[in-house]
Amino acid sequence: MSRRIKNTISTKELLQAMGGIRDCYVKEADYAACAVRKQQPHRWYVAAGMAAMLALSILLPNLNKATAHAMQSLPVIGEYFKLVTFREYRFDDGRHSADVKWNKIYADRAGTDDSEEAGKQAHKSAKEINAQMEQKTEKLLKEFKKQVGALGYSSLTVDSKVVTNSSKYYCVMLSAFSSQADGYQADAFYTIEKSTGKLLELSDLFPENVDYVDVLTAQIKKQMRQNMKKDENNVYFLDTDTPAALFDKIDENQQFYINGKDEIVICFAEGDVAPASMGTLHFVIPQKVVKELQKNQ
């Protein structure tokens, strides 16, 4: 940071500064992702309170961890939900490597109506998601550590990211890739409804006694057959003589998320509905398919 504070602050600079807190300020102290240099006190003068707030908006996010969290709680600057990295683990001995991030969701001002009930529910949902993500991450890391020192090679990468942050939904994906003899991708999705703060399951999107499973399954099978016609390399477990491999229907609470267009995206793990070589699979359900079934959104 320069020793002098610029008198002119561009709109772009202001928005970048107020848009979020850099992850490196909320990581554990035992992993110094970025160093903050000690700086000499500045002498600067402000003609009005607004000018002071603009200057602080630029300066404070770049100071320390405590300031970063404090800024997230301020009105306007903070977001409904925030995904931050609080711990990292890295290992590499030439044969085995790991890059693992523990991320948490914070819900400081959740609920689009800022209601107390929605806020409490949002905190509860965030806590539940965080617990699930930590449990999955710890399990994967435990399995990786068993391989360290053994013959062969292995690797593990775990991270999470926001896939949707719309006016209605906040969706996070926990992504894990592990390899030993073969590589395997495992993803988990979590969707929070902002207006209620509730962690949603697929069944929550539809009224009771609505046969959404068959409707969504039919749409997915239709897309599978279309994909196979377009490319012969696309293969799905359809019309097979092996009952154990046949894709029958989705689960009532199949993994899903909602994209930025408010469309349901149904997610499958490797090997669930197609050969593992095709990886994880996502199918976007057009809104017109579920318009008459879905609850008012």
Buried (B, 14 or more C-beta within 10 A) or exposed (E): EEEEEEEEBEEEEEEEBBEBBEBBBBBBEEEEEEEEEEEEEEEEEEEEEEEEEBBBBBBBBBBEBEBBBBBBEBEEBBBBBBBBBBBBBEBEEEBBBBBBBBBBBBBBBBBBEEBEEBBBBBBBBBBBBBEBBBEBBEEBBEEBBEBEEEEEEBBBBBBBEBBBBEEEBBBBBBBBBBBBEEEBBBBBBBBBBBBBBBBBEBBEBBEEEBEBBEBBBEBBBEBBBEBBEEEEEBBBBBEEEEEEEEBEEBEEEBBBBBBEEBBBBBBBBBBBBBEBEBBBBBBBBEEEBBEEBBEEE
